[in-house]
Amino acid sequence: MNEADFKSTEWIPPLRSIYFYLTGGCNLACRHCWIAPKFDESGVMPSIPADLFQKVIDEALPLGLKDVKLTGGEPLMHPGFKELLEIARQNNLGVTIETNGLLCTREVAAEIARSPNRFVSVSIDGSDAATHEWMRGVPGSFEKAKNGINNLVEAGVRPQIITTLIRRNAGQIEEIIRMAENLGASSVKFNVVMPTGRGEKLSETAETLSIEELIRIGEYAGTILSAKTKLQVFFDIPYAFRSLSGIASGRGCGRCNILNIIGVISTGEYALCGIGYQVEDLVFGLAGRDSLSEIWKENEVLNSLRSGIPDKLEGICSKCVMKYACLGSCIAQNFYRTKNIWAPFWFCDMAYSEGLFPKTRIR
C-alpha cells in the first residue's frame, strides 16, 4: 500500500477479516498476556454463542469478509468450537486459530484439518518445561502443548510456533527452533512483549528485554538464524528495523491490516480488536443489536483512521519513511498507552529517544 491509497476521505475499505475473541477465560495464566483473561479451567466464562457468530458472519459477507481469526482467551475452550469451524467452512472463509494447544486432542485436530484454508499457531515460550511454565503459569502445560502440536501434525496441519521473548528465554532461541523442527512445525515467530494488560506489569520488571537487545535479536533472527533452518523464522519487530531485502522477500511478520478488520470480544461487542477488553473507547457496539454495516461505514473512530492514517501519525512515526507500510504498527496499543490514536508506536518512540532509530528511515 502506498501514499495514493490514502488520499480519498470517502473511502470505505472492505471488511476482510473479523477477529473473534471467543472466550472470556483461559486455562493458562500467562504473565505477558495483553488481553488478561480470567483463569478458567472449567470453561464457565462468557463465550460468543454460535448463533451470534453466524449472524455476524451473515452481516459481514456483503462487506467483503474473507476470513476469520479464532482466538481468546483460549478458543478451544469454546463449547461449540467445532460448530464454529463448520460455519466458517460453509461460508468458504479462511480460518486462523491462535491456541495454547492444551485442548488440541486428536479429534479437535482432525476437525481443524477439515478446514481447507486454515492457519494454526501454538504458543510455546521456552525449550524446556521450567521456562514455558514459569511464563504460562500452569504446571504440565509444556508437554500438553507439545502433544497438541503432535496431534495437529498427525492430522496434516503444520502449525506455527509462537514464542514471546523475555530475558528468561532469550538464550533459548536456537533451541526453540530445533524443537519446532522436531515437532514438525511450519514456522517459528518470536514476539515482543506488548506493554498492555499483564504485559504492562511485566514490562516494569527486569524480565523484559531492552530496545537495544530486541533490535540486536531481530537482526540475528533475520540473518544468521534464518540461514540455519529450513523453517520460516519471523521476528515481530517494526518495519523501520527490518532490512529492505527482508521486506521485499516477504520474510518477517506482516503488518496489522487495521483498515480491514474488526474485532468481536467475548461479551458480543464490536471493538477495534481485543483491546476492547481494556479500552472502552475502542468498543463500537453490540453484535446482534447494532448493525455491523452501519458501524463499519459510520463509526467515528474507524472513519478517522481511514482519513488520517498514516499522515496524522505523530512523533517518530510521522517522520518514518516506512509509515505507509507500517501504519503505526499497532494503533490499539498506541491509544492504550497515550489515549491518543495518533501517538507513535511505543517501540519506535523508545528507540528514537534512545538514539537507536535507523537514521536511514527518517525523512
C-alpha positions in Angstrom: 0.0 0.0 0.0 1.3 3.4 -0.9 0.6 7.1 -0.4 -2.0 7.2 -3.2 -4.2 4.6 -1.4 -4.8 7.0 1.4 -5.9 10.2 -0.4 -9.7 9.7 -0.5 -11.5 10.7 2.6 -14.7 9.0 1.3 -13.1 5.6 1.0 -14.7 2.7 2.9 -12.4 -0.3 2.6 -13.7 -3.9 2.5 -14.1 -5.7 5.8 -11.8 -8.6 5.0 -11.3 -10.2 8.4 -13.1 -10.5 11.8 -11.1 -11.3 14.9 -13.4 -13.4 17.2 -12.2 -13.3 20.8 -14.3 -16.4 21.6 -14.0 -16.8 25.3 -13.5 -14.5 28.3 -11.4 -17.1 30.1 -8.3 -19.1 29.6 -6.9 -22.3 31.0 -3.4 -20.6 31.4 -2.4 -17.6 33.4 0.3 -16.1 31.1 2.5 -13.3 32.6 2.6 -11.3 29.4 -1.0 -11.5 28.1 -2.2 -8.2 26.7 -5.9 -9.2 27.0 -5.5 -10.6 30.5 -8.5 -13.1 30.5 -9.5 -14.6 33.8 -8.1 -18.0 34.7 -10.8 -20.5 33.9 -10.1 -24.3 33.9 -13.8 -25.2 33.8 -14.9 -23.2 30.8 -17.7 -21.2 32.6 -16.6 -17.8 31.4 -18.7 -15.9 28.8 -18.3 -17.1 25.2 -19.7 -15.9 21.9 -22.8 -18.1 21.1 -22.7 -20.0 17.8 -25.9 -18.3 16.5 -24.3 -14.8 17.1 -21.2 -16.0 15.4 -23.3 -16.9 12.4 -25.2 -13.6 12.5 -22.0 -11.6 12.5 -20.7 -13.5 9.5 -24.0 -13.1 7.6 -23.8 -9.3 8.1 -20.1 -9.2 7.2 -20.1 -11.2 4.0 -21.7 -8.3 1.9 -19.0 -6.1 3.3 -16.2 -8.2 1.8 -15.5 -10.8 4.6 -12.8 -13.4 3.5 -11.5 -14.9 6.7 -11.9 -15.1 10.5 -9.5 -15.4 13.3 -10.5 -17.5 16.3 -8.6 -16.5 19.4 -9.4 -15.9 23.0 -8.8 -16.3 25.9 -8.3 -19.8 24.7 -10.5 -20.5 21.7 -10.6 -24.3 22.1 -12.4 -23.8 25.4 -15.4 -22.6 23.4 -18.2 -25.2 23.9 -19.2 -25.0 20.3 -15.8 -24.7 18.7 -16.4 -27.5 16.1 -19.7 -25.8 15.1 -17.9 -22.5 14.6 -15.4 -24.2 12.3 -18.3 -25.7 10.3 -20.0 -22.3 9.9 -16.7 -20.9 8.6 -16.4 -23.8 6.1 -19.9 -23.4 4.9 -19.2 -19.8 4.1 -15.8 -20.6 2.4 -13.9 -18.5 4.9 -10.3 -18.8 5.7 -9.6 -19.6 9.4 -6.8 -18.6 11.6 -6.6 -20.2 15.0 -4.4 -19.0 17.9 -4.2 -21.6 20.7 -2.1 -22.7 23.6 -2.5 -26.3 22.4 -3.6 -27.8 25.7 -7.0 -28.9 24.4 -6.0 -29.9 20.9 -6.9 -33.5 21.0 -6.7 -35.8 18.0 -10.4 -35.3 17.5 -10.1 -31.5 17.5 -7.0 -31.6 15.3 -8.9 -33.7 12.8 -11.7 -31.2 12.8 -9.3 -28.3 12.2 -7.8 -30.3 9.3 -11.1 -30.4 7.6 -10.9 -26.7 7.0 -9.1 -26.3 3.7 -7.9 -22.7 4.2 -6.5 -22.7 7.7 -3.6 -21.4 9.7 -2.9 -22.5 13.2 -0.4 -21.1 15.7 0.5 -22.7 19.0 2.3 -20.7 21.8 5.4 -22.2 23.4 7.6 -19.9 25.4 10.6 -22.0 26.1 12.6 -25.0 25.1 12.0 -26.7 28.4 9.1 -27.1 30.8 10.5 -24.8 33.5 10.8 -21.8 31.3 7.5 -22.3 29.5 5.5 -23.0 32.6 7.0 -20.0 34.5 5.7 -17.9 31.7 2.4 -19.6 31.3 1.6 -20.2 35.0 0.3 -23.8 34.9 2.4 -26.9 35.6 2.2 -29.6 32.9 1.3 -27.1 30.2 4.6 -27.7 28.3 4.1 -31.3 27.5 0.4 -30.8 26.8 1.2 -28.0 24.3 3.7 -30.3 22.5 1.1 -33.1 22.5 -1.4 -30.7 20.9 1.2 -29.9 18.2 1.8 -33.6 17.6 -1.9 -34.1 17.1 -2.1 -31.3 14.6 0.9 -32.6 12.6 -0.5 -36.1 12.6 -3.8 -34.7 11.2 -1.8 -32.9 8.4 -1.7 -29.4 9.9 1.7 -28.0 10.4 1.3 -25.1 12.9 3.4 -22.1 13.6 5.1 -22.0 17.0 4.9 -18.6 18.6 7.3 -17.5 21.4 7.1 -14.3 23.3 10.7 -13.2 24.1 11.8 -12.1 27.5 15.1 -12.2 29.3 14.4 -15.6 30.7 14.1 -17.3 27.3 16.1 -15.1 25.0 19.1 -17.5 25.2 16.9 -20.4 24.0 16.1 -19.1 20.6 18.0 -21.7 18.7 16.8 -24.5 20.9 13.2 -23.4 20.3 13.8 -23.5 16.6 15.3 -27.0 16.9 12.2 -28.1 19.0 9.9 -26.7 16.3 11.8 -28.6 13.6 11.5 -31.9 15.6 7.8 -31.3 16.3 7.0 -30.8 12.6 6.0 -27.1 12.8 6.0 -24.9 9.6 7.5 -21.8 11.1 8.5 -20.0 14.3 7.5 -16.5 15.2 9.2 -14.5 18.0 7.0 -11.8 19.6 7.9 -8.8 21.7 6.0 -8.2 25.0 3.4 -5.6 24.4 3.1 -3.2 27.4 -0.6 -3.8 27.7 -2.6 -5.7 30.2 -0.4 -8.1 32.1 2.4 -7.2 29.7 2.4 -3.7 31.2 3.3 -5.1 34.6 5.9 -7.5 33.2 7.5 -4.6 31.3 8.0 -2.7 34.6 10.3 -5.5 35.8 13.8 -6.6 34.7 12.2 -9.6 32.8 11.6 -7.8 29.5 14.4 -7.1 27.1 15.7 -3.6 26.3 15.0 -2.0 22.9 18.7 -2.3 22.1 18.6 -6.1 22.9 15.5 -6.6 20.8 16.9 -4.8 17.8 20.0 -7.0 18.0 18.0 -10.2 18.3 15.9 -9.1 15.3 19.0 -8.7 13.2 20.3 -12.0 14.4 17.0 -13.8 13.7 16.6 -12.3 10.2 20.1 -13.2 9.1 22.0 -15.9 10.9 19.1 -17.9 12.4 17.1 -17.9 9.1 20.1 -19.4 7.4 20.4 -22.3 9.9 17.0 -23.8 9.4 14.5 -24.8 6.7 11.7 -23.4 8.8 10.5 -19.8 8.2 11.6 -17.6 11.1 9.7 -14.4 11.9 10.6 -11.7 14.4 7.8 -9.2 15.1 9.7 -6.0 15.0 8.5 -2.7 13.4 9.1 -2.2 9.7 11.7 0.5 10.3 14.1 -2.0 11.8 13.8 -4.6 9.0 16.1 -4.8 6.1 14.8 -3.8 2.7 15.7 -7.2 1.3 13.8 -8.9 4.1 10.7 -6.8 3.4 10.9 -7.4 -0.3 11.3 -11.2 0.1 8.3 -11.4 2.4 10.4 -12.5 5.4 9.2 -11.3 8.7 5.8 -10.6 10.1 3.1 -8.9 8.2 1.5 -5.7 9.4 -1.8 -5.3 11.2 -4.4 -4.6 8.5 -6.1 -2.2 10.8 -8.2 -0.7 8.0 -9.7 -4.1 7.0 -10.6 -5.8 10.3 -12.9 -5.5 13.2 -13.0 -7.5 16.5 -15.8 -9.2 18.3 -14.9 -9.8 22.0 -16.5 -12.5 24.2 -19.2 -10.1 25.5 -20.5 -9.9 22.0 -19.3 -6.3 21.5 -17.7 -5.0 18.4 -14.3 -3.5 19.0 -11.2 -2.3 17.2 -9.6 -5.6 18.3 -9.1 -7.4 21.6 -8.0 -4.1 23.1 -11.7 -3.5 23.7 -11.3 -5.6 26.9 -9.0 -2.8 28.2 -10.2 0.4 26.5 -14.0 1.2 26.4 -13.4 4.0 23.9 -12.5 1.4 21.3 -15.8 -0.6 21.7 -18.2 0.2 18.9 -21.5 -1.5 19.6 -23.2 -4.8 20.4 -23.4 -7.6 17.8 -26.9 -8.8 17.2 -28.3 -5.5 18.2 -26.3 -2.9 16.3 -25.9 -3.1 12.5 -22.4 -4.1 11.5 -22.8 -2.4 8.2 -23.7 0.9 9.9 -20.8 0.5 12.4 -18.3 -0.3 9.6 -19.4 2.6 7.4 -20.2 5.3 10.0 -18.2 4.7 13.2 -16.3 7.8 14.1 -13.1 6.1 15.1 -13.0 3.9 12.0 -13.6 6.8 9.7 -11.0 8.8 11.5 -8.4 6.1 10.9 -9.4 5.9 7.2 -9.0 9.6 6.6 -6.0 10.1 8.8 -3.7 7.1 8.8 -0.8 7.3 8.3 -0.4 11.1 7.7 -1.8 12.1 11.1 0.6 9.8 13.0 2.8 11.8 15.4 6.3 11.7 16.8 8.8 9.5 15.1 6.0 7.7 13.1 5.3 11.0 11.3 8.9 11.1 10.1 9.4 7.5 9.2 9.7 6.5 5.6 8.0 3.2 6.3 4.8 4.7 7.7 2.8 3.7 4.6 3.9 0.1 5.0 3.6 0.0 8.8 0.5 2.2 9.5 1.7 3.0 13.0 2.3 -0.7 13.8 -0.4 -1.2 16.5 -3.0 1.7 16.7 -4.8 0.0 19.6 -1.6 -0.2 21.7 -0.7 3.4 20.8 -4.1 4.5 22.1 -3.9 2.3 25.2 -0.6 3.9 26.1 -1.4 7.6 25.5 -5.2 7.9 24.9 -4.2 9.4 21.5 -4.9 7.3 18.5 -2.2 9.1 16.5 0.6 8.5 19.1 3.8 6.8 17.9 4.3 3.1 18.5 6.0 2.6 21.8 8.9 0.5 20.4 9.8 3.1 17.8 9.3 6.0 20.3 11.7 4.5 22.8 14.2 3.6 20.1 14.1 7.2 18.8 14.5 8.7 22.3 17.5 6.4 22.9 19.2 7.2 19.6 18.6 3.7 18.2 16.1 4.5 15.4 17.7 3.9 12.0 18.6 7.3 10.5 18.1 6.0 7.0 14.4 5.5 7.8 13.8 9.1 8.8 12.7 11.6 6.1 
